[in-house]
Amino acid sequence: MITALVLLNVEPGRVRSLAEELLEIDGVTECYSVAGPYDLVAIVRVREHEQLSDLVTERIASCSGINATETLIAFRAFAKRDLGMVWDIGSE
């Protein structure tokens, strides 16, 4: 499984709607609004590099309101605990 973080600069007022739109794309598993030089971070998980290329350059970059993207490919995941369980606390 290939995991990538796609950093996005978006037009003002489009953060929420773009995050929701990105989550509808197969392969985008999470989307965060963030502080700093970027507006959104999309977490992408695919099986092959070709899928990542198509996803970022054709599906994500073609969304209206995205000004720029930068993609970071993860080499390895490090975590003290199962992060999925941490995010699920209190969701019952």
Rosetta blueprint (number, residue, H / E / L):
1 M L
2 I E
3 T E
4 A E
5 L E
6 V E
7 L E
8 L E
9 N E
10 V E
11 E L
12 P L
13 G L
14 R L
15 V H
16 R H
17 S H
18 L H
19 A H
20 E H
21 E H
22 L H
23 L H
24 E L
25 I L
26 D L
27 G L
28 V E
29 T E
30 E E
31 C E
32 Y E
33 S E
34 V L
35 A L
36 G L
37 P L
38 Y L
39 D L
40 L E
41 V E
42 A E
43 I E
44 V E
45 R E
46 V E
47 R L
48 E L
49 H H
50 E H
51 Q H
52 L H
53 S H
54 D H
55 L H
56 V H
57 T H
58 E H
59 R H
60 I H
61 A L
62 S L
63 C L
64 S L
65 G L
66 I E
67 N E
68 A E
69 T E
70 E E
71 T E
72 L E
73 I E
74 A L
75 F L
76 R L
77 A L
78 F L
79 A L
80 K L
81 R L
82 D L
83 L H
84 G H
85 M H
86 V H
87 W H
88 D H
89 I L
90 G L
91 S L
92 E L
